[in-house]
Amino acid sequence: MFITTALAGAVVMNSCTKKDAKAVSVSFSKDIIPILTANCALNSDCHVGSYNLNDHIDLTDSMAYHTITTAGIISYSTPSQSLLYAEISTGVMPKAPYNKLTDVQINLILNWIEQGAKDN
C-alpha cells in the first residue's frame, strides 16, 4: 500500500512540475537573448550582422527580436513546427564546431514561442 501511495504521489508531483514549468513566463531579454548570444550570434559565419552567411538572420542583441519575428522562422499557430525550433531541436543548429543547445535551452525557446514570442 505504501509503495502504491508513494508512486501515485510521485506521478502527481511530476505532472505538476511539468505543468508549472510551462506556466512560468519566459522572458525574451532574460532567457532567450543570452542563449542566442552565447550560441548563435558568434561571428559572421553564424548569425551576426545583416550580411552574414546564414540567410541574413541577425541574432545580435539589438536585432534578434525583429529578425525572428519578421523572417518567418517562428510559427505562432504551431510553435513546434517553427523553423527556429526545428533547427535547434534536431541539432541542425548551431553547426559544428559549436555545441548543440541543451534540452533546457531548447524547451525555453519552445515555451517562449508557445507564449506568443513576446518582446519582454
C-alpha positions in Angstrom: 0.0 0.0 0.0 2.8 2.4 0.9 4.5 1.8 -2.5 1.3 2.5 -4.4 0.7 5.7 -2.5 4.3 6.8 -2.9 4.2 6.0 -6.6 0.9 7.9 -7.1 2.4 10.8 -5.2 5.4 10.9 -7.5 3.3 10.8 -10.6 1.2 13.7 -9.3 4.3 15.7 -8.4 5.9 15.0 -11.7 2.9 16.1 -13.7 2.6 19.3 -11.6 6.2 20.1 -12.2 5.8 19.8 -16.0 2.6 21.9 -15.9 4.2 24.5 -13.7 7.3 24.8 -15.9 5.1 25.9 -18.8 3.2 28.3 -16.6 6.4 30.3 -15.9 6.6 33.3 -18.2 9.7 33.1 -20.5 11.4 36.5 -20.9 13.0 37.3 -24.3 15.6 39.6 -22.8 16.4 37.5 -19.7 16.0 33.9 -21.1 16.3 33.9 -24.9 18.8 36.6 -25.8 21.5 35.0 -23.6 21.0 31.7 -25.4 21.2 33.3 -28.8 24.2 35.5 -27.9 26.2 32.5 -26.5 25.3 30.0 -29.2 24.1 31.7 -32.4 25.4 35.2 -32.7 29.1 34.3 -32.7 30.7 35.7 -35.8 29.9 36.5 -39.5 29.9 32.8 -40.3 27.0 32.5 -37.8 24.1 34.9 -37.2 25.8 38.3 -36.8 25.0 41.3 -38.9 22.6 41.6 -41.8 25.1 40.3 -44.3 26.1 37.1 -42.6 26.4 33.8 -44.4 23.2 32.4 -42.9 20.2 33.8 -44.8 20.7 37.3 -43.2 19.3 36.0 -39.9 20.8 38.5 -37.5 20.6 37.3 -33.9 22.6 40.0 -32.2 21.1 41.6 -29.1 19.7 44.6 -31.0 18.3 42.8 -34.0 17.3 39.3 -32.7 13.7 40.0 -31.9 13.0 41.9 -35.1 14.7 39.2 -37.2 13.0 36.3 -35.5 9.5 37.8 -35.8 9.8 39.1 -39.4 11.9 36.4 -41.1 9.3 33.7 -40.9 11.3 31.4 -38.6 8.6 31.1 -36.0 5.0 29.9 -36.2 2.6 31.3 -33.7 -0.1 28.8 -34.5 2.1 25.7 -34.4 5.2 26.6 -32.3 6.7 23.1 -32.5 6.8 23.4 -36.3 8.7 26.7 -36.2 11.9 26.6 -38.3 13.8 28.1 -35.3 12.6 25.2 -33.0 13.1 22.6 -35.7 16.7 23.5 -36.3 17.7 23.7 -32.7 15.8 20.6 -31.6 17.2 18.4 -34.3 20.7 19.6 -33.9 21.0 21.3 -37.3 21.9 24.5 -35.4 24.3 25.5 -34.0 26.7 24.0 -36.5 29.9 22.3 -35.6 32.3 23.0 -34.0 29.8 24.8 -31.7 27.9 22.8 -29.1 24.3 21.9 -29.5 21.8 23.6 -27.3 20.8 21.8 -24.1 17.3 20.4 -23.6 16.6 23.2 -21.1 17.6 25.9 -23.7 15.5 24.2 -26.4 12.5 24.0 -24.2 12.8 27.6 -23.1 12.8 28.7 -26.8 9.7 26.5 -27.5 7.9 27.8 -24.4 8.7 31.3 -25.4 7.2 30.7 -28.9 4.1 29.0 -27.3 3.6 32.0 -25.1 3.4 34.3 -28.1 7.0 35.1 -28.7 6.7 38.3 -26.7 9.4 41.1 -26.7 9.7 41.1 -22.9 
